[in-house]
Amino acid sequence: MVFRIVRRTVIKAGIALATICYIATVACAQSDTPILSGAVAFLGANRGGAPTYQPVIEPVLVAPFGDHFVVEARGDIQGFVFREGGNTGPYNAIFAASLFYLQLDYVANSHLTVTVGRFLTPFNIYNERISPIWIANLQTAPIIFTIGTRTSASSNGAMLRGVAVDRANWTINYTAYVSALTTTQNLEAGRAAGGRVGLFLPHHGFEVGASYQRFLQNEGSNISGAYVVWQPQPIPLDVRAEYAHSPGGHGYWLEGAYHLASNRDTGRWLSRFQPVARVQQYFKGNPTPEDLLPSADVNQFDVGLNYYLPHNIRLNGSYGRQFSSAGDANIWNFQISYRFLFPAWPGGHS
């Protein structure tokens, strides 16, 4: 097996992540205890007969500083192991690292949090709420994921967010942000501005919202989206959907997951299963290479199964079938992940 390792990228990212942890934990040593969480995972996939494997470590740091400030950071180091020539050549491997966010939050109150730095682009909900490997029900991101996150899933700039209206039966949340163009490796971001607004009904576990982004590069473009989340309290059902539209194309995805028991800690092995299904469609517009969108219309369905083991270990497997004029394909995925959580600094108080 021949491995081609991008050592410089990994070393630089490792130093950056270590520096983040050191600075934040030292700064917070005299206040609340910083928390280091995240996951270690091994992912495998076979798309159209071409197998790939990905070992991943994805740490997350949350470090409160006083009563109003919080430092947050998340990155990953992952390998991509593949066979040259599809499934006939020798194995090769590339290792790379990413910094998803490194941000400083000022929590003024429940109505306003001010964020500066590098943060996840808040377009619809998949990027912020669902994308981490220990949360996503299926390994592969939706086809329309890059709509609204076209140059990077992260933005460099400033963001305002909070609850605009808070009532007993409903709340309205909002997010507004501006991002600067950045071309530095591992810190890429597009020049854009946008926002998101959502209506949440807590007694029904229902949320609906809309997103808008004005992309300010390459002659500019308007990008819009909408999302729905339904998590009814009486049953362990999780339904999510998104729609997104851009000049490059538009489409939707709808995903449902049902846990066979509301309590994952129960001793019955059957209760740890969670079947998952997703359907999605993409309709091509006038995509550019920067959009990272398919060059043809796509229909796809995926079915999967999660199994939750003790000690925050999860097994996941799925099968998908993609239909497109550019070529049909079978998509197989499996994953094993371990979620960790512990104080990043000894002592302190919560």
Rosetta silent file (secondary structure, phi, psi, omega in degrees, C-alpha in Angstrom):
SEQUENCE: MVFRIVRRTVIKAGIALATICYIATVACAQSDTPILSGAVAFLGANRGGAPTYQPVIEPVLVAPFGDHFVVEARGDIQGFVFREGGNTGPYNAIFAASLFYLQLDYVANSHLTVTVGRFLTPFNIYNERISPIWIANLQTAPIIFTIGTRTSASSNGAMLRGVAVDRANWTINYTAYVSALTTTQNLEAGRAAGGRVGLFLPHHGFEVGASYQRFLQNEGSNISGAYVVWQPQPIPLDVRAEYAHSPGGHGYWLEGAYHLASNRDTGRWLSRFQPVARVQQYFKGNPTPEDLLPSADVNQFDVGLNYYLPHNIRLNGSYGRQFSSAGDANIWNFQISYRFLFPAWPGGHS
SCORE:     score description
SCORE:     0.000 S_00000001
   1 L     0.000  128.228 -178.391    0.000    0.000    0.000 S_00000001
   2 L  -103.611  127.847 -179.139    1.414    3.336   -1.052 S_00000001
   3 L  -115.691  135.106  175.828    0.558    6.408    1.046 S_00000001
   4 L  -115.796  107.506 -170.176    0.925    9.992   -0.009 S_00000001
   5 L  -109.707  127.837  177.347    0.728   12.156    3.118 S_00000001
   6 L   -87.510   84.127 -171.675    0.401   15.913    3.121 S_00000001
   7 H   -67.492  -39.827 -175.267    2.499   16.394    6.253 S_00000001
   8 H   -59.455  -44.131 -179.868    2.758   20.171    6.146 S_00000001
   9 H   -62.475  -44.685 -178.479   -1.021   20.659    6.250 S_00000001
  10 H   -65.059  -44.087 -178.978   -1.477   18.231    9.129 S_00000001
  11 H   -63.141  -45.690 -179.998    1.364   19.705   11.190 S_00000001
  12 H   -62.636  -42.737  179.768    0.150   23.286   10.705 S_00000001
  13 H   -67.721  -38.451  177.807   -3.414   22.355   11.593 S_00000001
  14 H   -62.622  -42.255  177.398   -2.269   20.363   14.605 S_00000001
  15 H   -63.584  -41.175  179.882   -0.254   23.301   15.891 S_00000001
  16 H   -62.973  -45.341 -179.791   -3.219   25.615   15.341 S_00000001
  17 H   -65.343  -40.441  177.936   -5.606   23.354   17.235 S_00000001
  18 H   -63.392  -40.482  178.330   -3.130   22.892   20.092 S_00000001
  19 H   -63.738  -41.609  177.907   -2.631   26.651   20.309 S_00000001
  20 H   -57.338  -49.752 -177.985   -6.399   27.209   20.440 S_00000001
  21 H   -62.524  -41.690 -177.447   -6.783   24.769   23.316 S_00000001
  22 H   -65.955  -48.336 -177.963   -3.825   26.199   25.238 S_00000001
  23 H   -62.747  -45.961 -176.198   -4.855   29.839   24.946 S_00000001
  24 H   -67.419  -41.498 -177.859   -8.488   29.185   25.786 S_00000001
  25 H   -70.773  -36.481  176.529   -7.841   26.913   28.734 S_00000001
  26 H   -65.555  -42.071 -178.796   -5.239   29.241   30.263 S_00000001
  27 H   -65.259  -30.290 -174.767   -7.552   32.210   29.834 S_00000001
  28 L  -100.413    4.724 -174.557  -10.420   30.337   31.470 S_00000001
  29 L   -60.922  -29.858 -178.158   -8.493   28.649   34.261 S_00000001
  30 L   -96.258    4.818  177.368   -9.749   31.156   36.794 S_00000001
  31 L  -124.060 -137.715 -178.936  -13.366   31.056   35.602 S_00000001
  32 E   -71.937  154.016 -175.945  -15.613   28.259   34.352 S_00000001
  33 L   -74.757  125.709  174.009  -14.080   24.993   33.219 S_00000001
  34 L   -66.144  150.280 -179.271  -13.540   24.668   29.441 S_00000001
  35 E  -117.542  131.360  174.513  -15.024   21.570   27.820 S_00000001
  36 E  -110.509  120.644  179.873  -13.328   19.496   25.134 S_00000001
  37 E  -134.815 -168.076 -178.729  -15.668   17.275   23.155 S_00000001
  38 E   132.577 -153.575 -176.326  -16.000   15.864   19.670 S_00000001
  39 E  -155.431  154.743  168.911  -15.640   12.466   18.079 S_00000001
  40 E  -117.858  132.576 -173.850  -13.265    9.901   16.641 S_00000001
  41 E  -146.142  158.047  170.862  -14.653    7.953   13.698 S_00000001
  42 E  -128.479  122.890 -176.149  -13.846    5.579   10.876 S_00000001
  43 E  -117.179  143.229  174.551  -15.943    5.920    7.724 S_00000001
  44 E  -133.013  147.367 -179.247  -16.125    3.728    4.671 S_00000001
  45 E  -147.427  153.257  173.184  -17.927    4.221    1.379 S_00000001
  46 E  -138.384  109.354 -177.802  -18.372    2.543   -1.975 S_00000001
  47 E  -115.438  113.287 -179.967  -19.733    4.751   -4.730 S_00000001
  48 L    60.255   30.814  178.546  -20.240    3.154   -8.090 S_00000001
  49 L    89.072    2.521  179.618  -17.762    0.395   -7.212 S_00000001
  50 E  -105.563  107.821 -177.501  -14.982    2.725   -5.992 S_00000001
  51 E   -80.701  144.109  174.120  -14.173    2.096   -2.305 S_00000001
  52 E  -139.944  155.641 -179.955  -12.871    4.852    0.002 S_00000001
  53 E  -137.783  143.614 -176.605  -12.036    4.999    3.724 S_00000001
  54 E  -138.448  105.544  166.220  -11.773    7.960    6.101 S_00000001
  55 E   -80.805  136.140 -173.970  -10.308    7.972    9.626 S_00000001
  56 E  -139.052  138.524  164.757  -11.386   11.216   11.342 S_00000001
  57 E  -124.983  128.389 -172.565  -10.788   13.027   14.610 S_00000001
  58 E  -132.519   89.935 -178.990  -12.977   16.091   15.146 S_00000001
  59 E   -84.306  150.573  177.670  -12.411   17.989   18.427 S_00000001
  60 E  -131.218  131.069  178.877  -14.666   20.768   19.734 S_00000001
  61 E  -116.990  130.608  172.968  -13.661   23.289   22.398 S_00000001
  62 E  -126.807  116.355 -174.054  -16.085   25.424   24.412 S_00000001
  63 E  -129.343  102.525  175.937  -14.404   27.761   26.876 S_00000001
  64 E   -71.631  145.679 -178.514  -16.452   30.283   28.893 S_00000001
  65 E  -135.049   97.092 -174.922  -14.616   33.415   29.974 S_00000001
  66 L    78.006 -158.308 -174.970  -16.398   35.344   32.672 S_00000001
  67 L   -88.561  -16.751 -171.974  -20.167   35.810   32.636 S_00000001
  68 L  -127.011  -12.672 -174.184  -20.638   36.925   29.045 S_00000001
  69 E  -109.497  142.324  177.338  -17.798   35.654   26.833 S_00000001
  70 E  -138.927  133.134  171.620  -17.330   32.211   25.285 S_00000001
  71 E  -100.796  128.741  178.959  -14.562   30.936   22.999 S_00000001
  72 E  -126.887  140.894  179.029  -15.642   28.151   20.640 S_00000001
  73 E  -149.943  144.432  175.149  -13.532   26.155   18.204 S_00000001
  74 E  -148.814  135.226  177.138  -13.958   23.056   16.054 S_00000001
  75 E  -147.887 -178.583  175.074  -11.627   21.429   13.560 S_00000001
  76 E  -152.742  157.774  169.464  -10.728   18.052   12.199 S_00000001
  77 E  -127.109  122.993 -176.249   -7.863   15.955   10.909 S_00000001
  78 E  -141.495  152.106  174.867   -8.907   13.238    8.493 S_00000001
  79 E  -105.796  155.885  176.974   -7.464   10.814    6.026 S_00000001
  80 E  -131.688  105.211 -176.486   -8.856    9.855    2.648 S_00000001
  81 E  -103.457  127.158 -175.467   -7.794    6.381    1.517 S_00000001
  82 E  -146.751  168.051  177.269   -8.697    5.380   -2.036 S_00000001
  83 E  -106.306  129.542  177.366   -7.648    3.119   -4.899 S_00000001
  84 L   -67.386  143.775 -178.534   -6.185    4.684   -8.009 S_00000001
  85 L    73.372   29.974  179.286   -8.083    3.861  -11.168 S_00000001
  86 L    84.131  -99.030 -179.762  -11.352    3.344   -9.316 S_00000001
  87 L  -128.997   24.127 -177.102  -11.123   -0.131   -7.772 S_00000001
  88 L  -118.835  -25.986 -174.876   -8.228   -1.680   -9.680 S_00000001
  89 L   -87.220 -175.380  178.960   -5.079    0.314   -8.826 S_00000001
  90 L   -72.053  158.375  177.451   -2.961    0.518   -5.678 S_00000001
  91 E   -74.519  145.502  176.933   -4.235    2.206   -2.541 S_00000001
  92 E  -135.184  161.014 -178.672   -3.280    5.804   -1.924 S_00000001
  93 E  -145.875  141.177  174.516   -3.928    8.146    0.996 S_00000001
  94 E  -126.615  133.863  175.888   -4.131   11.867    1.603 S_00000001
  95 E  -112.861  135.431 -177.927   -4.296   13.447    5.047 S_00000001
  96 E  -144.011  167.116 -179.083   -5.700   16.939    5.505 S_00000001
  97 E  -138.064  152.963 -179.760   -6.988   19.209    8.245 S_00000001
  98 E  -139.407  150.144  171.980   -9.676   21.862    8.509 S_00000001
  99 E  -115.091  105.760 -176.111  -10.653   24.580   10.947 S_00000001
 100 E   -73.966  -45.126  176.902  -14.442   24.858   10.855 S_00000001
 101 E  -156.391  150.474  171.844  -14.724   27.689   13.348 S_00000001
 102 E  -147.801  100.382 -168.604  -12.786   29.710   15.902 S_00000001
 103 E  -134.271  153.405  173.852  -15.061   32.357   17.318 S_00000001
 104 E  -111.794  122.903  179.968  -15.542   34.675   20.258 S_00000001
 105 E  -106.484  134.242  169.691  -19.135   35.035   21.468 S_00000001
 106 E  -110.768  109.873 -177.427  -20.445   37.878   23.590 S_00000001
 107 E   -91.486   96.959 -179.763  -23.715   36.741   25.170 S_00000001
 108 E   -72.252  -47.754  177.283  -25.523   39.965   26.017 S_00000001
 109 E  -169.414 -171.745 -178.186  -28.823   38.248   26.875 S_00000001
 110 L   -67.308  -16.489 -178.105  -31.264   35.728   25.398 S_00000001
 111 L   -92.409  -14.736 -175.034  -32.123   38.216   22.660 S_00000001
 112 E  -151.680  125.290  167.308  -28.602   38.952   21.434 S_00000001
 113 E  -126.594  128.812  179.939  -25.295   37.139   21.014 S_00000001
 114 E  -104.142  127.306 -178.177  -22.511   38.868   19.089 S_00000001
 115 E  -121.808  135.759  173.212  -19.947   36.623   17.365 S_00000001
 116 E  -131.264  148.694  179.194  -16.688   37.596   15.692 S_00000001
 117 E   120.740 -143.901  179.286  -14.112   35.370   14.022 S_00000001
 118 E  -105.613  124.732 -175.440  -14.596   32.257   11.935 S_00000001
 119 E  -140.169  161.512  177.249  -18.029   30.634   12.264 S_00000001
 120 E   -68.312  133.185 -179.378  -20.253   28.141   10.459 S_00000001
 121 L   -64.990  119.295 -174.347  -22.265   29.830    7.717 S_00000001
 122 L   -85.353   63.248  175.585  -25.857   29.943    9.038 S_00000001
 123 L  -103.491  121.458 -170.943  -27.699   29.064    5.831 S_00000001
 124 L    52.457 -146.282 -172.378  -30.688   26.800    6.578 S_00000001
 125 L  -124.927  -18.228 -173.012  -29.882   24.267    9.321 S_00000001
 126 H   -60.451  -45.334 -174.414  -27.795   21.353    8.004 S_00000001
 127 H   -62.066  -45.864 -175.689  -24.431   23.101    8.260 S_00000001
 128 H   -81.887  -40.512 -167.924  -24.838   24.335   11.837 S_00000001
 129 H  -103.134  -24.912 -168.010  -27.019   21.692   13.474 S_00000001
 130 H  -118.425  -23.248 -168.902  -26.657   18.397   11.634 S_00000001
 131 L   -66.723  -28.174 -178.802  -23.287   18.145    9.865 S_00000001
 132 L   -56.512  145.685 -172.456  -21.018   16.885   12.732 S_00000001
 133 L   -64.623  -22.114 -179.818  -20.207   13.192   12.316 S_00000001
 134 L   -90.538   -2.221  179.806  -21.698   12.276   15.711 S_00000001
 135 L  -111.255  -43.334 -174.887  -25.031   13.986   14.897 S_00000001
 136 L   -57.329  132.949  178.633  -25.767   13.300   11.211 S_00000001
 137 L   -75.191  -26.999  176.670  -28.081   10.329   10.695 S_00000001
 138 L  -125.782  146.341 -176.303  -26.502    9.601    7.301 S_00000001
 139 L   -63.925  -45.324 -171.861  -22.848   10.012    6.352 S_00000001
 140 L   -81.241  137.663  175.624  -23.315   11.856    3.083 S_00000001
 141 L   -73.120  154.716  176.385  -24.403   15.475    3.053 S_00000001
 142 L   -60.209  154.691 -179.296  -27.427   16.419    0.920 S_00000001
 143 H   -58.742  -37.800 -175.850  -26.729   17.341   -2.697 S_00000001
 144 H   -83.968    8.180 -177.046  -27.857   20.943   -2.122 S_00000001
 145 H   -55.493  -37.975 -176.017  -25.541   21.375    0.881 S_00000001
 146 H   -76.037  -10.189  173.526  -23.149   23.630   -1.052 S_00000001
 147 L   -71.930  118.594 -175.977  -25.947   26.066   -1.931 S_00000001
 148 L    95.179  -14.316  176.949  -25.381   28.845    0.568 S_00000001
 149 L  -131.508   36.312 -164.180  -21.957   27.476    1.548 S_00000001
 150 L   -62.323  -42.533  179.810  -20.430   27.523   -1.942 S_00000001
 151 L   -88.640  -27.342  179.256  -16.872   28.693   -1.190 S_00000001
 152 L  -168.654  151.010  174.060  -16.728   27.256    2.302 S_00000001
 153 L   -74.811   -2.686 -179.329  -19.035   25.953    4.993 S_00000001
 154 E  -120.219  156.394  177.150  -17.469   28.661    7.191 S_00000001
 155 E  -125.511  151.609  177.217  -17.487   32.455    7.128 S_00000001
 156 E  -116.764  111.376 -177.704  -14.969   34.984    8.439 S_00000001
 157 E   168.349 -128.877 -176.517  -16.564   38.104    9.868 S_00000001
 158 E  -137.118  152.672 -177.034  -19.303   38.970   12.350 S_00000001
 159 E  -146.384  142.119  172.492  -22.679   37.528   13.276 S_00000001
 160 E  -117.017  138.906  177.815  -25.677   38.529   15.399 S_00000001
 161 E  -155.527  161.196  178.817  -28.166   35.965   16.666 S_00000001
 162 E   162.356 -164.537  178.035  -30.766   35.436   19.349 S_00000001
 163 E  -106.945  115.028 -178.316  -34.478   35.220   20.100 S_00000001
 164 E   -75.468  -42.109  179.898  -36.396   38.180   18.730 S_00000001
 165 E  -134.617  131.133 -178.055  -39.734   37.251   20.319 S_00000001
 166 E  -126.336  110.785  177.208  -40.227   34.821   23.202 S_00000001
 167 L  -123.228  166.385 -176.898  -43.716   33.633   24.118 S_00000001
 168 L   -62.067  -35.755 -174.459  -44.937   30.602   26.041 S_00000001
 169 L  -105.623   -9.305 -179.815  -46.227   28.838   22.927 S_00000001
 170 L  -160.115  152.705  175.633  -43.917   30.199   20.228 S_00000001
 171 E  -138.171  154.279  174.348  -40.609   31.929   19.668 S_00000001
 172 E  -119.579  119.655  178.049  -38.949   33.663   16.742 S_00000001
 173 E  -106.456  156.995 -176.672  -35.188   33.235   16.380 S_00000001
 174 E  -144.806  157.274  172.951  -32.916   35.126   14.017 S_00000001
 175 E  -146.386  135.515  174.707  -29.366   35.185   12.660 S_00000001
 176 E  -137.125  140.272 -174.491  -27.641   37.881   10.591 S_00000001
 177 E  -149.920  161.339  172.428  -24.042   37.805    9.379 S_00000001
 178 E  -138.576  139.622 -175.997  -21.452   39.359    7.089 S_00000001
 179 E  -130.177  144.614  178.556  -18.358   37.575    5.771 S_00000001
 180 L   -99.916  153.626  175.844  -15.141   38.788    4.122 S_00000001
 181 L   -69.584  127.517  179.156  -13.313   37.157    1.218 S_00000001
 182 E  -137.048  129.148 -178.722  -10.459   35.003    2.508 S_00000001
 183 L  -114.594    2.405  178.670   -8.168   32.843    0.369 S_00000001
 184 L   -62.198  135.674 -177.940   -5.716   31.621    3.040 S_00000001
 185 L   -58.561  135.000 -177.782   -5.447   27.832    3.007 S_00000001
 186 L    71.966   -1.416  177.083   -7.738   26.153    5.567 S_00000001
 187 L  -127.371   23.879 -176.233   -9.358   29.545    6.290 S_00000001
 188 L   -62.975  144.780  175.519  -11.201   30.078    3.009 S_00000001
 189 E  -159.536  155.016  178.840  -14.438   32.060    3.024 S_00000001
 190 L   -98.098  160.818  176.494  -16.569   33.954    0.550 S_00000001
 191 L   -87.862  111.920 -173.161  -17.630   37.595    0.602 S_00000001
 192 E  -157.588  165.514  173.998  -21.294   37.449    1.475 S_00000001
 193 E  -145.069  147.450 -178.788  -24.045   38.729    3.759 S_00000001
 194 E  -176.593 -168.562 -178.987  -27.248   37.077    4.815 S_00000001
 195 E  -169.877  174.567 -179.376  -29.531   35.889    7.533 S_00000001
 196 E  -147.737  143.882  176.540  -32.035   33.341    8.748 S_00000001
 197 E  -135.530  140.392 -177.536  -35.298   33.571   10.670 S_00000001
 198 E  -139.788  146.457  174.989  -37.251   30.733   12.262 S_00000001
 199 E  -108.559  123.280 -176.063  -40.551   30.169   14.059 S_00000001
 200 E  -118.733  129.447  176.793  -40.412   27.516   16.814 S_00000001
 201 E  -109.897   95.801 -170.684  -43.430   25.927   18.522 S_00000001
 202 L   -63.119  -34.178 -177.504  -41.930   24.206   21.598 S_00000001
 203 L   -72.996  -17.958  179.185  -45.037   22.236   22.637 S_00000001
 204 L  -108.161   -5.903 -177.607  -45.245   20.648   19.202 S_00000001
 205 L    61.964   34.830 -173.087  -41.507   20.252   18.558 S_00000001
 206 E  -120.859  135.972  176.878  -42.000   22.071   15.258 S_00000001
 207 E  -140.036  139.193  175.936  -39.827   24.706   13.592 S_00000001
 208 E  -136.172  142.841 -176.857  -40.043   26.366   10.195 S_00000001
 209 E  -159.500  175.791 -178.785  -37.722   28.997    8.813 S_00000001
 210 E  -140.768  152.364 -179.812  -36.158   30.703    5.835 S_00000001
 211 E  -128.755  151.808  175.109  -32.660   31.800    4.812 S_00000001
 212 E  -143.465  140.896  176.351  -31.296   34.416    2.450 S_00000001
 213 E  -139.759  135.714  170.944  -27.770   35.144    1.262 S_00000001
 214 E  -105.806  109.164  179.457  -26.380   37.805   -1.036 S_00000001
 215 E   -84.238  122.154 -168.094  -23.166   36.431   -2.516 S_00000001
 216 L  -101.771   16.727  177.472  -20.972   39.448   -3.264 S_00000001
 217 L  -114.866  164.739  172.453  -18.361   37.824   -5.530 S_00000001
 218 L    50.874   53.330  178.840  -18.297   36.921   -9.226 S_00000001
 219 L    72.715    0.055  174.678  -20.903   39.516  -10.251 S_00000001
 220 L    77.102  153.560  177.224  -23.043   38.651   -7.229 S_00000001
 221 E  -161.161  154.861  176.641  -26.041   36.363   -6.820 S_00000001
 222 E  -102.210  133.255 -178.256  -29.078   35.879   -4.607 S_00000001
 223 E  -128.736  133.297 -177.552  -29.465   32.581   -2.753 S_00000001
 224 E  -133.991  160.911 -179.587  -32.536   31.569   -0.762 S_00000001
 225 E  -161.736  169.109  177.396  -33.696   28.601    1.254 S_00000001
 226 E  -149.184  156.426 -178.476  -36.271   27.209    3.668 S_00000001
 227 E  -147.315  158.202  177.200  -36.331   24.448    6.263 S_00000001
 228 E  -139.683  137.514  174.108  -38.712   22.432    8.449 S_00000001
 229 E  -132.452  133.330  177.534  -38.002   20.404   11.591 S_00000001
 230 E  -136.352  117.446  178.169  -40.552   18.249   13.429 S_00000001
 231 L  -130.871   79.661 -176.610  -39.692   16.325   16.608 S_00000001
 232 L   -62.855  137.160 -176.019  -42.996   15.427   18.304 S_00000001
 233 L   -66.184  -37.307 -175.423  -42.652   14.846   22.038 S_00000001
 234 L   -67.903  -25.944 -175.658  -44.842   11.719   22.362 S_00000001
 235 L  -129.552  149.025 -178.256  -42.818    9.639   19.876 S_00000001
 236 L   -81.378   59.492 -178.555  -39.055    9.425   19.098 S_00000001
 237 E  -107.522  140.478  179.577  -39.477   10.679   15.528 S_00000001
 238 E  -132.501  110.928 -179.416  -37.146   13.182   13.845 S_00000001
 239 E  -116.922  129.342 -179.941  -38.236   14.735   10.545 S_00000001
 240 E  -137.118  148.606  178.287  -36.109   17.336    8.754 S_00000001
 241 E  -154.833  150.905  176.412  -36.280   18.962    5.343 S_00000001
 242 E  -141.431  151.538  169.371  -34.605   21.763    3.397 S_00000001
 243 E  -131.373  141.348  178.956  -35.063   23.578    0.136 S_00000001
 244 E  -143.725  144.863 -178.003  -32.408   25.805   -1.464 S_00000001
 245 E  -135.781  134.510  176.237  -32.282   27.856   -4.649 S_00000001
 246 E  -148.968  167.767  175.929  -29.367   29.528   -6.430 S_00000001
 247 L   -57.919  -28.278 -179.248  -28.480   30.427  -10.040 S_00000001
 248 L   -75.284  -19.708 -178.618  -26.495   27.179  -10.180 S_00000001
 249 E   158.319  173.290  177.854  -29.490   24.997   -9.340 S_00000001
 250 E  -147.558  163.603 -178.734  -32.156   24.216   -6.797 S_00000001
 251 E   177.176 -175.831 -178.578  -33.490   21.235   -4.950 S_00000001
 252 E  -146.904  163.283  167.748  -34.735   19.733   -1.711 S_00000001
 253 E  -141.676  147.939  178.845  -34.161   16.879    0.710 S_00000001
 254 E  -134.030  126.500 -174.682  -36.496   15.217    3.204 S_00000001
 255 E  -132.213  138.580  175.926  -35.206   12.933    5.950 S_00000001
 256 E  -132.367  140.376  177.945  -36.924   10.936    8.661 S_00000001
 257 E  -136.410  135.897 -177.812  -35.458    8.919   11.543 S_00000001
 258 E  -128.426  117.389  177.609  -37.378    6.826   14.075 S_00000001
 259 L   -84.379  132.352 -174.898  -35.810    5.523   17.269 S_00000001
 260 L   -70.425   -8.175  172.856  -37.331    2.223   18.350 S_00000001
 261 L  -152.045  145.668 -179.396  -37.366    3.440   21.969 S_00000001
 262 L   -72.788  -21.072 -179.330  -37.350    6.914   23.489 S_00000001
 263 L  -109.972  108.715 -177.894  -34.700    5.855   26.041 S_00000001
 264 L   -72.981  -13.546 -177.470  -31.388    4.809   24.438 S_00000001
 265 L   -88.597   -0.106  179.862  -30.031    3.592   27.784 S_00000001
 266 L   -63.804  153.462 -175.917  -32.500    0.776   28.112 S_00000001
 267 L   -78.614  -11.828 -178.003  -31.041   -2.733   28.327 S_00000001
 268 L   -78.067  123.937 -173.093  -33.078   -4.156   25.439 S_00000001
 269 H   -63.222  -32.952 -177.360  -30.859   -4.414   22.363 S_00000001
 270 H   -65.819  -28.064 -175.781  -33.710   -3.767   19.928 S_00000001
 271 H   -71.115  -12.099 -177.809  -34.372   -0.353   21.474 S_00000001
 272 H   -87.569   -2.186 -179.514  -30.991    0.928   20.323 S_00000001
 273 E   -83.678  146.232  175.866  -31.886    0.790   16.617 S_00000001
 274 E  -139.841   99.195  174.241  -32.799    3.887   14.615 S_00000001
 275 E   -69.775  147.056 -177.247  -33.953    3.408   10.991 S_00000001
 276 E  -137.177  145.394  174.814  -33.341    6.392    8.693 S_00000001
 277 E  -145.135  144.910  177.549  -34.547    7.333    5.214 S_00000001
 278 E  -141.881  137.634  171.168  -33.882   10.323    2.959 S_00000001
 279 E  -122.229  146.493 -179.970  -35.193   11.368   -0.450 S_00000001
 280 E  -154.660  152.568  175.878  -33.784   14.271   -2.428 S_00000001
 281 E  -137.233  143.411  176.940  -33.955   15.909   -5.832 S_00000001
 282 E  -131.161  136.303 -179.080  -31.664   18.402   -7.523 S_00000001
 283 E  -121.362  119.137 -173.051  -32.469   20.424  -10.632 S_00000001
 284 E   -68.573  138.214  171.101  -29.543   21.893  -12.549 S_00000001
 285 L  -108.349 -115.322  175.081  -29.411   25.614  -13.322 S_00000001
 286 L  -121.718   71.485 -174.698  -26.251   27.279  -14.594 S_00000001
 287 L   -70.061  149.874  172.240  -23.638   25.886  -12.207 S_00000001
 288 L  -113.459  163.604  179.544  -20.050   27.088  -12.080 S_00000001
 289 H   -56.377  -30.548 -178.809  -17.086   25.078  -10.737 S_00000001
 290 H   -69.779  -20.857 -178.371  -17.210   27.138   -7.522 S_00000001
 291 H   -71.748  -25.964 -176.373  -20.744   25.938   -6.808 S_00000001
 292 L    56.067   38.982  179.588  -19.636   22.307   -6.344 S_00000001
 293 L  -109.922  155.697  179.545  -23.020   21.233   -7.697 S_00000001
 294 L   -61.317  155.122 -179.874  -23.806   18.347  -10.087 S_00000001
 295 L   -91.170    6.381  179.727  -23.738   19.026  -13.821 S_00000001
 296 L  -150.761  163.303  175.782  -27.072   17.219  -14.357 S_00000001
 297 L   -62.352  146.715 -177.182  -30.401   16.680  -12.628 S_00000001
 298 E  -136.921  134.538  166.579  -30.232   14.106   -9.819 S_00000001
 299 E  -116.445  137.469 -177.564  -32.789   11.963   -7.983 S_00000001
 300 E  -151.056  143.276  170.435  -31.555   10.002   -4.982 S_00000001
 301 E  -129.800  150.179  178.192  -32.871    7.969   -2.076 S_00000001
 302 E  -136.835  140.873  172.242  -30.984    6.616    0.938 S_00000001
 303 E  -128.632  141.397 -177.056  -31.947    4.160    3.667 S_00000001
 304 E  -149.768  174.599 -179.570  -29.830    3.521    6.737 S_00000001
 305 E  -144.377  126.159  173.412  -29.684    2.104   10.223 S_00000001
 306 E  -103.383  142.679  174.910  -28.018    3.498   13.342 S_00000001
 307 E  -130.724  120.388 -174.097  -27.220    1.336   16.355 S_00000001
 308 E   -96.720  113.907  177.564  -26.327    3.076   19.620 S_00000001
 309 E   -92.603  164.323  174.616  -23.917    1.159   21.861 S_00000001
 310 L   -61.077  163.924  176.279  -23.032    2.074   25.458 S_00000001
 311 L    64.266   33.760  172.717  -20.295    4.635   26.154 S_00000001
 312 L    61.789   36.018  174.637  -21.331    6.946   23.260 S_00000001
 313 E  -105.556  135.000 -179.133  -20.373    4.530   20.474 S_00000001
 314 E  -131.334  136.955  173.004  -22.523    4.444   17.357 S_00000001
 315 E  -106.887  141.757 -177.256  -22.601    2.125   14.360 S_00000001
 316 E  -143.181  137.044  174.517  -24.114    3.333   11.101 S_00000001
 317 E  -143.202  146.173 -178.584  -24.744    1.745    7.739 S_00000001
 318 E  -152.930  158.280  174.552  -26.673    2.959    4.700 S_00000001
 319 E  -131.348  137.823  177.376  -27.463    2.253    1.075 S_00000001
 320 E  -135.930  155.634  176.476  -28.382    4.824   -1.556 S_00000001
 321 E  -130.336  124.162 -178.502  -29.265    4.811   -5.218 S_00000001
 322 E  -109.067  132.005  179.052  -28.611    7.850   -7.404 S_00000001
 323 E  -116.636  123.740 -177.551  -30.364    8.397  -10.739 S_00000001
 324 E  -157.764  149.947  175.474  -28.883   10.955  -13.121 S_00000001
 325 L   -66.316  -18.020  176.418  -28.316   11.492  -16.835 S_00000001
 326 L   -81.553   -5.489  178.920  -24.624   11.746  -15.924 S_00000001
 327 L   132.632  131.295  175.640  -24.749    8.137  -14.698 S_00000001
 328 L   -80.632  156.479 -178.281  -26.610    6.049  -12.115 S_00000001
 329 E  -156.206  145.501  168.683  -24.744    4.766   -9.070 S_00000001
 330 E   -92.294  140.160 -176.834  -25.135    2.651   -5.954 S_00000001
 331 E  -127.819  113.999  177.345  -23.819    4.282   -2.775 S_00000001
 332 E  -110.137  138.462  178.621  -22.855    2.184    0.272 S_00000001
 333 E  -138.974  147.517  168.487  -21.649    3.717    3.544 S_00000001
 334 E  -143.497  157.365 -177.528  -20.667    2.501    6.996 S_00000001
 335 E  -155.636  142.685  166.778  -19.352    4.301   10.056 S_00000001
 336 E  -127.005  130.054 -176.610  -18.243    3.654   13.610 S_00000001
 337 E  -136.974  151.871  176.688  -17.867    6.687   15.855 S_00000001
 338 E  -127.431  121.961  179.460  -17.050    7.444   19.474 S_00000001
 339 E   -93.295  126.670  179.285  -18.250   10.682   21.076 S_00000001
 340 E  -116.408  155.570 -179.169  -16.026   12.050   23.844 S_00000001
 341 E  -160.192  120.353  178.693  -16.619   14.781   26.416 S_00000001
 342 E  -160.581  160.840  177.352  -14.403   15.856   29.308 S_00000001
 343 E   -63.704  137.351  178.153  -13.035   19.003   30.998 S_00000001
 344 L   -85.717   -7.875 -178.133  -10.146   20.544   29.079 S_00000001
 345 L  -142.869  127.750 -179.044   -8.691   22.027   32.276 S_00000001
 346 L   -66.252  146.439  176.889   -8.533   20.382   35.722 S_00000001
 347 L    81.489 -152.443 -177.889  -10.406   22.059   38.534 S_00000001
 348 L    76.713 -170.871  179.114  -12.487   25.186   38.062 S_00000001
 349 E  -144.118  157.750 -178.412  -16.216   25.340   38.535 S_00000001
 350 L  -105.800    0.000    0.000  -19.275   25.099   36.318 S_00000001
